[in-house]
Structure formats: C-alpha cells, structure tokens
Amino acid sequence: MPKIKKSPLAVIILAAGKSTRMKSELPKVLHPLCGRPMLGYVLDLVSSLKPSRAVAVLGYKQELVRKFIPAGVKIAIQKKLVGTADAVAAGLAKLKGFKGTVLILYGDNPLLKKETLKKLLDYHCENSVDVTLLTAQTEKPAGYGRIIRDQYFSICGITEEKDADEVQKEIKEINTGIMAFKKDKLEANLKLIRPNNRKKEYYLTDIIGIFSKKKYLVDGVKVKDPAQAQGINTRSELAKANSLVQKTINEKFMQEGVTLVDPATAFINFGTKIGKDTVIYPFTVIERDVKIGKRCFVGPFAHLREGTSLKDDVTAGNFIEMVRSRIGSKTFVKHFSYLGDSSVGSSVNIGAGTVTANFDGKNKHNTVIENNVNIGSDTVIVAPARIGKSAVTGAGTVVTKNIPVRTVVVGVPARILRKRGENG
C-alpha cells in the first residue's frame, strides 16, 4: 500500500464564543467536564496531532480563556463575535507564511478522538481534496446543518436547519463543523463570504457553496460515532458529554486494575491517579489533583477533594470528606469524618465523627497527626495543632493545643489523663 503523502498541518481552534444557551457568564469552552475545562480535551487532541502550528481564536472574556492556552499555541483575538468565518480569518492572520493543510476545530468539541481526525486528514491529503468535511449520519438531525449533495453525490453545500425546506430537513447527514482545507484555497475564498442573516454574521459553512461553484474538490468523511462530533451548547448537552467522558475515565481505571463496584456512581475527575487493587465503592466523588495508592478502600458516599493523597492500604470509608490532606499508609478513616488541610501519618485510626476544624473564619490552618495515633470518636481538632506519635484522644475530646507523644488526652478542652504505658 503506497504511503500517504503528508502535508504540513496547522490547526485553528475556535474558542471565542459566549455561553448564551447555557445562560452562563463563564466562557463556554471553560465549562468543566469531569473537573476539567472542555477546552483542555481539545488542546490535548491538537497536541497529539503534532501540528507545525496551532492557533486558538479567543473572544468573549479572553483574559480567562488564555490562562488555559499552553505555550506553543498562538492566540488570535476575534474583536467582534460576528461568526465562524470571521473567527477563522483571525486565526489565519497568525499563519502567515504557512503552506499546507489547515484543520478547523472547535473548543466545544471535547469528545473527538485522534483516530477520527487522522482518518480525515489522511483522506484529505491522499486525495488532494480542497476541503474535506467531517460529517455524521444521525437519525435525529434536528438542530444541525444538513449536507447537500448533487446528482453525482458530491457535496455542494450546507443548509442550516432554519433555512432548510421540508425535503432538506429529512436529510440525515449533518455537518459537524470540522473541516480540513488547503490553506491557499481557504485564504483566497474566505473573503467572499457575505453575511446573509439578520445577525450580520459570517458563517464558515457558506464557503462550501463557494468552493462547489468554482468546481473545487469538496468531499467528506463520515464519523462512525456521531457522539464524538457533538458540540456542546446547552447544560443538557454538557451533562451528556460529562457522562461519556466519565465512562471513558472509569473504563481506563478498571483496565488498570482498579475495582469500581458501581461504575455508574463513581464520579472521578480527570487527572486523578489510583493504584492497583484499590476498591471504589458506590456514590463516591473524587475531584481533580487526587492521588490514591494501592489496595485502598474508598467510600461509599465519600468525597475526596483537590489536593488529597492517600498512601497504600488506606481505608477512607462512609460519609467522609477530605481536602488538601495527606493520609499515610495503613490508616483508617472509617465513618462520618472531615479532614481538611491535614497531614496524617501511617497506622492511624480516626474514630467516627472526627473533625479537623481548619477554618477560623478568615484563614485555613493545618493539622498534623503523627504515626500510630488513635483518635476517639467525635474528636474535634482545632487547627493549628499537632498530635504526637502514639497519642490517644478520648471520645468527644476537643483538642485546642499540641498533644505530646504517647499521651492520652480527654475532655473539653483536652487535658492529659496519663502517658501511655503508665498504669496499664
């Protein structure tokens, strides 16, 4: 089989839009999927393609979005949000001197896979197509532009649903918006697009009709799974996409040796690390930047928040919450506890109802619990505090100052009862 002749690749990512249909002030591309802005998934996809150049076109609240743009991706600003064609023109201005293929992606298409885009680009280059569209076949095309084909089954245009007649509305092949262009043809014809709607917006889809009339080669590649090309415009679509991303994350963990007792109720954010033979029980929420070691037991109904790490053989049981806390190996936190801004050693037992009171109304404070400590049920530790190695707190104790090593304390506030080892 002859080797496909590659063309230099540049990618333009359109990420300028508002969250109008989401009714949100947050830029649409920053809405999170499994704890990560949806734009992050698109940027990872672009990186995997190894383009010679990449441009992100920003607009609405661009100062927020640009924080997530990695080095190596140029930024273009769409000064007025007047349509996708205008956004592409802004991106092209950053590609001066580039010759090759320009791939148009969208910051609200986080479900696309590398294999799909590789198939699109390979077909585009192998057949020397002027523009190759990624299309999808769906039984429910409502809301999407329809792919119009001529008597030879060649693509000759795209009709938006609001402009489609009854026959066109029955077309099942839809436009995903993702296109690969020969850069020179794109640049030469983009300026020919005219606003043809009451919003005075310039739509990139109009360029397909222009190409067709000029007898340029227009073709398409169908994505097998239409959900991959799903753009996210509403909260409902965001929730559906979140479920798909969550399923992918959970499948990966199970393949790597993690047991999810009920994958449908294991809510694990992107970027979490979990060791082999760990068991995640139902209705557990694990946020970003959490690290869990091997042979741990987490949940049910546990909430591990950002900055939490569990070493090997930790049990973090029912109805517990942890945030910015480090838990040592073979430590048990079984029931109804809150650990915030805490450093807990190894072989510690945290009794039911234990709370580290880390917030004084203005600032957060740290708690340190050293190795082999036993914390009695309903203990409250008022941070900052340190509980020394092998110390014990009685049930209902309120700790307001540091506790020496091998000391038993009880009461409100905590007072020393005895040293461990004395009087039995």
C-alpha positions, 0 to 999 in steps of 0.5 A, spaced: 500 500 500 503 506 497 504 511 503 500 517 504 503 523 502 503 528 508 502 535 508 504 540 513 498 541 518 496 547 522 490 547 526 485 553 528 481 552 534 475 556 535 474 558 542 471 565 542 464 564 543 459 566 549 455 561 553 448 564 551 444 557 551 447 555 557 445 562 560 452 562 563 457 568 564 463 563 564 466 562 557 463 556 554 469 552 552 471 553 560 465 549 562 468 543 566 467 536 564 469 531 569 473 537 573 476 539 567 475 545 562 472 542 555 477 546 552 483 542 555 480 535 551 481 539 545 488 542 546 490 535 548 487 532 541 491 538 537 497 536 541 497 529 539 496 531 532 503 534 532 501 540 528 507 545 525 502 550 528 496 551 532 492 557 533 486 558 538 481 564 536 479 567 543 473 572 544 468 573 549 472 574 556 479 572 553 483 574 559 480 567 562 480 563 556 488 564 555 490 562 562 488 555 559 492 556 552 499 552 553 505 555 550 506 553 543 499 555 541 498 562 538 492 566 540 488 570 535 483 575 538 476 575 534 474 583 536 467 582 534 463 575 535 460 576 528 461 568 526 465 562 524 468 565 518 470 571 521 473 567 527 477 563 522 480 569 518 483 571 525 486 565 526 489 565 519 492 572 520 497 568 525 499 563 519 502 567 515 507 564 511 504 557 512 503 552 506 499 546 507 493 543 510 489 547 515 484 543 520 478 547 523 476 545 530 472 547 535 473 548 543 466 545 544 468 539 541 471 535 547 469 528 545 473 527 538 478 522 538 485 522 534 483 516 530 477 520 527 481 526 525 487 522 522 482 518 518 480 525 515 486 528 514 489 522 511 483 522 506 484 529 505 491 529 503 491 522 499 486 525 495 488 532 494 481 534 496 480 542 497 476 541 503 474 535 506 468 535 511 467 531 517 460 529 517 455 524 521 449 520 519 444 521 525 437 519 525 435 525 529 438 531 525 434 536 528 438 542 530 444 541 525 446 543 518 444 538 513 449 536 507 447 537 500 449 533 495 448 533 487 446 528 482 453 525 482 453 525 490 458 530 491 457 535 496 455 542 494 453 545 500 450 546 507 443 548 509 442 550 516 436 547 519 432 554 519 433 555 512 432 548 510 425 546 506 421 540 508 425 535 503 432 538 506 430 537 513 429 529 512 436 529 510 440 525 515 447 527 514 449 533 518 455 537 518 459 537 524 463 543 523 470 540 522 473 541 516 480 540 513 482 545 507 488 547 503 490 553 506 491 557 499 484 555 497 481 557 504 485 564 504 483 566 497 475 564 498 474 566 505 473 573 503 467 572 499 463 570 504 457 575 505 453 575 511 446 573 509 442 573 516 439 578 520 445 577 525 450 580 520 454 574 521 459 570 517 458 563 517 464 558 515 459 553 512 457 558 506 464 557 503 462 550 501 457 553 496 463 557 494 468 552 493 462 547 489 461 553 484 468 554 482 468 546 481 473 545 487 474 538 490 469 538 496 468 531 499 467 528 506 468 523 511 463 520 515 464 519 523 462 512 525 460 515 532 456 521 531 457 522 539 464 524 538 462 530 533 457 533 538 458 540 540 456 542 546 451 548 547 446 547 552 447 544 560 443 538 557 448 537 552 454 538 557 451 533 562 451 528 556 458 529 554 460 529 562 457 522 562 461 519 556 467 522 558 466 519 565 465 512 562 471 513 558 475 515 565 472 509 569 473 504 563 481 506 563 481 505 571 478 498 571 483 496 565 488 498 570 486 494 575 482 498 579 475 495 582 469 500 581 463 496 584 458 501 581 461 504 575 455 508 574 456 512 581 463 513 581 464 520 579 472 521 578 475 527 575 480 527 570 487 527 572 486 523 578 491 517 579 489 510 583 493 504 584 492 497 583 487 493 587 484 499 590 476 498 591 471 504 589 465 503 592 458 506 590 456 514 590 463 516 591 466 523 588 473 524 587 475 531 584 481 533 580 489 533 583 487 526 587 492 521 588 490 514 591 495 508 592 494 501 592 489 496 595 485 502 598 478 502 600 474 508 598 467 510 600 461 509 599 458 516 599 465 519 600 468 525 597 475 526 596 477 533 594 483 537 590 489 536 593 488 529 597 493 523 597 492 517 600 498 512 601 497 504 600 492 500 604 488 506 606 481 505 608 477 512 607 470 509 608 462 512 609 460 519 609 467 522 609 470 528 606 477 530 605 481 536 602 488 538 601 490 532 606 495 527 606 493 520 609 499 515 610 499 508 609 495 503 613 490 508 616 483 508 617 478 513 616 472 509 617 465 513 618 462 520 618 469 524 618 472 531 615 479 532 614 481 538 611 488 541 610 491 535 614 497 531 614 496 524 617 501 519 618 501 511 617 497 506 622 492 511 624 485 510 626 480 516 626 474 514 630 467 516 627 465 523 627 472 526 627 473 533 625 479 537 623 476 544 624 481 548 619 477 554 618 477 560 623 473 564 619 478 568 615 484 563 614 485 555 613 490 552 618 493 545 618 493 539 622 498 534 623 497 527 626 503 523 627 504 515 626 500 510 630 495 515 633 488 513 635 483 518 635 476 517 639 470 518 636 467 525 635 474 528 636 474 535 634 481 538 632 482 545 632 487 547 627 493 549 628 495 543 632 499 537 632 498 530 635 504 526 637 506 519 635 502 514 639 497 519 642 490 517 644 484 522 644 478 520 648 471 520 645 468 527 644 475 530 646 476 537 643 483 538 642 485 546 642 493 545 643 499 540 641 498 533 644 505 530 646 507 523 644 504 517 647 499 521 651 492 520 652 488 526 652 480 527 654 475 532 655 473 539 653 478 542 652 483 536 652 487 535 658 492 529 659 489 523 663 496 519 663 502 517 658 501 511 655 504 505 658 503 508 665 498 504 669 496 499 664 
